[in-house]
Amino acid sequence: MDFSIDYSIRDEMRKISSKYDLDYWRQIDQKAQFPEQYWNSLAKAGLFGIVIEKKWGGMEKGFLDLCIAVQETSERYSGLGSYLYLSGSLVSSIFSKHGTEEQKTQLLPKLARGELKISIALTEELSGFDATALQTKATKLAAERHSLSGSKTFVNNADLADYLIIFARTSDVDHQGKKSSGISMFLVDAHNPAIKKRKLERLGMNFVNSFELNFLDLVVGGSTLIGEAGNAWRNIVQIFGLDRILTSASLVGTGRLALNQAADWSKKRTVFGKVIAANQGIQFPLADCAAQLEVAEALTFKAASLADQGKSYSSEAAYALLSSSTGATAATDRALQTFGGHGYYKDYNVERFWRDVRAHKVHPVSEELLLATIAERSLGLPKSY
Ligand SMILES: Cc1cc2nc3c(=O)[nH]c(=O)nc-3n(C[C@H](O)[C@H](O)[C@H](O)COP(=O)(O)OP(=O)(O)OC[C@H]3O[C@@H](n4cnc5c(N)ncnc54)[C@H](O)[C@@H]3O)c2cc1C
């Protein structure tokens, strides 16, 4: 498959990323701090607008270009840190495709300039990966308003977000009196006092904080509904597919970052009178991981190109994420092993890559559900999820 790649974005990203080294990202991780300087650099270069149309102030580039930017910055020191922020630009696609003109005008220029942060509040404690079984309820009030009640969990960045996209169950009665229910998306002010937030501690991904949210009678206006009521799931599935590919790009970059660190260390570290790199027992596992990441990259680019061409890409996205998560897990684990005892200590950074990569065996979708997708869509086996 031929990929049409615009290297100017990669080069711009390379220039910026080289200013934010491993020490910078280690401190961000240790202090669980928002990487403000890095964010401002991306915003100044317009990189939050890669996939946003020019009329809204974006670059109007392809999704493959966004993947390349994410992979590049992940490989150049940030690891998965940058992905968490750049993946926010996918939110723009929700509004480009399903937003009202008012929502587009208000949000897209600000998203392109990096002036807005919007978090996704979908997951609930009781439904887990079976997201369409969510219980949060939106009750219709007069004047197109809704009252939202429910709870959400594992919501990234809910402390710094300007808005949350809350998924809730709505019900409707048609002109024949027939009742139907579906899932709808609401754009909600993240600082609304009706939303109670509880911070959750986790293993890694400390570049953003994670929250449980509870809300009762959270009243929102008519203009907060995104897309048609009851149709959110059909609308969002496509965007979640893109998120899988973007995650895959970041995992390839992070896996390579770990391998490069391990290779450099192995050439300098002398034990038993020779550098450890001289041992095939050190070389071969690293080379094996490098090969896995090459395959994962090709699958990621293929899935991204299909998305850009408007073709179906769900199986390819599953192949890409499964192979990049497997490859990056192997690469970060092998890097830690190559560093020996040093690898277990924070000064050497590889433990951060190892912790962060582990999240992506369960997020945005688990390994099991990727396998179930492949079994169903590529092998014609019964749907098991
Ligand atoms: C780092 C991180 C960031 C996140 N950020 C957000 C966010 O910003 N917003 C948000 O809404 N959510 C977020 N999530 C939630 C995430 O997308 C998942 O929905 C969540 O992790 C599901 O976890 P669970 O414990 O409920 O899994 P469960 O649904 O309880 O599943 C438990 C295990 O059972 C397996 N399993 C379930 N069904 C099947 C089946 N049919 N076949 C085989 N295996 C099966 C699963 O694969 C999993 O291994 C985040 C999660 C993480 C870890």
The ligand as an SDF file (V2000), in Angstrom:
LIG
                    3D

 53 58  0  0  0  0  0  0  0  0999 V2000
   -5.3120    4.8580   31.3670 C   0  0  0  0  0  0  0  0  0  0  0  0
   -6.7970    4.8340   31.1090 C   0  0  0  0  0  0  0  0  0  0  0  0
   -7.4210    5.9830   30.6360 C   0  0  0  0  0  0  0  0  0  0  0  0
   -8.7960    5.9900   30.4080 C   0  0  0  0  0  0  0  0  0  0  0  0
   -9.4070    7.1460   30.0000 N   0  0  0  0  0  0  0  0  0  0  0  0
  -10.7660    7.1890   29.8690 C   0  0  0  0  0  0  0  0  0  0  0  0
  -11.4230    8.4370   29.5730 C   0  0  0  0  0  0  0  0  0  0  0  0
  -10.7940    9.5130   29.4440 O   0  0  0  0  0  0  0  0  0  0  0  0
  -12.7850    8.4390   29.4640 N   0  0  0  0  0  0  0  0  0  0  0  0
  -13.5290    7.2970   29.6270 C   0  0  0  0  0  0  0  0  0  0  0  0
  -14.7470    7.3660   29.4960 O   0  0  0  0  0  0  0  0  0  0  0  0
  -12.9200    6.1050   29.8960 N   0  0  0  0  0  0  0  0  0  0  0  0
  -11.5700    6.0170   30.0340 C   0  0  0  0  0  0  0  0  0  0  0  0
  -10.9410    4.8150   30.3420 N   0  0  0  0  0  0  0  0  0  0  0  0
  -11.7670    3.5850   30.4540 C   0  0  0  0  0  0  0  0  0  0  0  0
  -11.4190    2.5120   29.3810 C   0  0  0  0  0  0  0  0  0  0  0  0
  -11.6290    3.0190   28.0940 O   0  0  0  0  0  0  0  0  0  0  0  0
  -12.2270    1.2180   29.6060 C   0  0  0  0  0  0  0  0  0  0  0  0
  -13.5610    1.4520   29.4020 O   0  0  0  0  0  0  0  0  0  0  0  0
  -12.0460    0.6630   30.9780 C   0  0  0  0  0  0  0  0  0  0  0  0
  -10.6790    0.5610   31.2590 O   0  0  0  0  0  0  0  0  0  0  0  0
  -12.7410   -0.6880   31.1580 C   0  0  0  0  0  0  0  0  0  0  0  0
  -12.2550   -1.2560   32.3640 O   0  0  0  0  0  0  0  0  0  0  0  0
  -13.1220   -2.2630   33.2510 P   0  0  0  0  0  0  0  0  0  0  0  0
  -12.3040   -2.5630   34.4580 O   0  0  0  0  0  0  0  0  0  0  0  0
  -14.5010   -1.7650   33.4490 O   0  0  0  0  0  0  0  0  0  0  0  0
  -13.1450   -3.5730   32.3210 O   0  0  0  0  0  0  0  0  0  0  0  0
  -14.2650   -4.7030   32.2910 P   0  0  0  0  0  0  0  0  0  0  0  0
  -15.3070   -4.3410   31.2790 O   0  0  0  0  0  0  0  0  0  0  0  0
  -14.6890   -5.0130   33.6710 O   0  0  0  0  0  0  0  0  0  0  0  0
  -13.4250   -5.9470   31.7060 O   0  0  0  0  0  0  0  0  0  0  0  0
  -12.5530   -6.7160   32.5330 C   0  0  0  0  0  0  0  0  0  0  0  0
  -11.7460   -7.6900   31.6900 C   0  0  0  0  0  0  0  0  0  0  0  0
  -12.6500   -8.6270   31.0510 O   0  0  0  0  0  0  0  0  0  0  0  0
  -12.3770   -8.6820   29.6640 C   0  0  0  0  0  0  0  0  0  0  0  0
  -13.6150   -8.9510   28.9290 N   0  0  0  0  0  0  0  0  0  0  0  0
  -14.8080   -8.3340   29.0700 C   0  0  0  0  0  0  0  0  0  0  0  0
  -15.6950   -8.8500   28.1830 N   0  0  0  0  0  0  0  0  0  0  0  0
  -15.0400   -9.7840   27.4550 C   0  0  0  0  0  0  0  0  0  0  0  0
  -15.3860  -10.6490   26.3610 C   0  0  0  0  0  0  0  0  0  0  0  0
  -16.6050  -10.6500   25.8320 N   0  0  0  0  0  0  0  0  0  0  0  0
  -14.4220  -11.4820   25.8610 N   0  0  0  0  0  0  0  0  0  0  0  0
  -13.1840  -11.4980   26.3950 C   0  0  0  0  0  0  0  0  0  0  0  0
  -12.8020  -10.7090   27.4130 N   0  0  0  0  0  0  0  0  0  0  0  0
  -13.7060   -9.8560   27.9310 C   0  0  0  0  0  0  0  0  0  0  0  0
  -11.8090   -7.3150   29.3250 C   0  0  0  0  0  0  0  0  0  0  0  0
  -11.0210   -7.3620   28.1370 O   0  0  0  0  0  0  0  0  0  0  0  0
  -10.9630   -7.0160   30.5630 C   0  0  0  0  0  0  0  0  0  0  0  0
   -9.7010   -7.6170   30.4470 O   0  0  0  0  0  0  0  0  0  0  0  0
   -9.5730    4.8020   30.6230 C   0  0  0  0  0  0  0  0  0  0  0  0
   -8.9400    3.6440   31.1050 C   0  0  0  0  0  0  0  0  0  0  0  0
   -7.5720    3.6600   31.3540 C   0  0  0  0  0  0  0  0  0  0  0  0
   -6.9190    2.4020   31.8850 C   0  0  0  0  0  0  0  0  0  0  0  0
  1  2  1  0
  2  3  1  0
  2 52  2  0
  3  4  2  0
  4  5  1  0
  4 50  1  0
  5  6  2  0
  6  7  1  0
  6 13  1  0
  7  8  2  0
  7  9  1  0
  9 10  1  0
 10 11  2  0
 10 12  1  0
 12 13  2  0
 13 14  1  0
 14 15  1  0
 14 50  1  0
 15 16  1  0
 16 17  1  0
 16 18  1  0
 18 19  1  0
 18 20  1  0
 20 21  1  0
 20 22  1  0
 22 23  1  0
 23 24  1  0
 24 25  2  0
 24 26  1  0
 24 27  1  0
 27 28  1  0
 28 29  2  0
 28 30  1  0
 28 31  1  0
 31 32  1  0
 32 33  1  0
 33 34  1  0
 33 48  1  0
 34 35  1  0
 35 36  1  0
 35 46  1  0
 36 37  1  0
 36 45  1  0
 37 38  2  0
 38 39  1  0
 39 40  1  0
 39 45  2  0
 40 41  1  0
 40 42  2  0
 42 43  1  0
 43 44  2  0
 44 45  1  0
 46 47  1  0
 46 48  1  0
 48 49  1  0
 50 51  2  0
 51 52  1  0
 52 53  1  0
M  END
$$$$
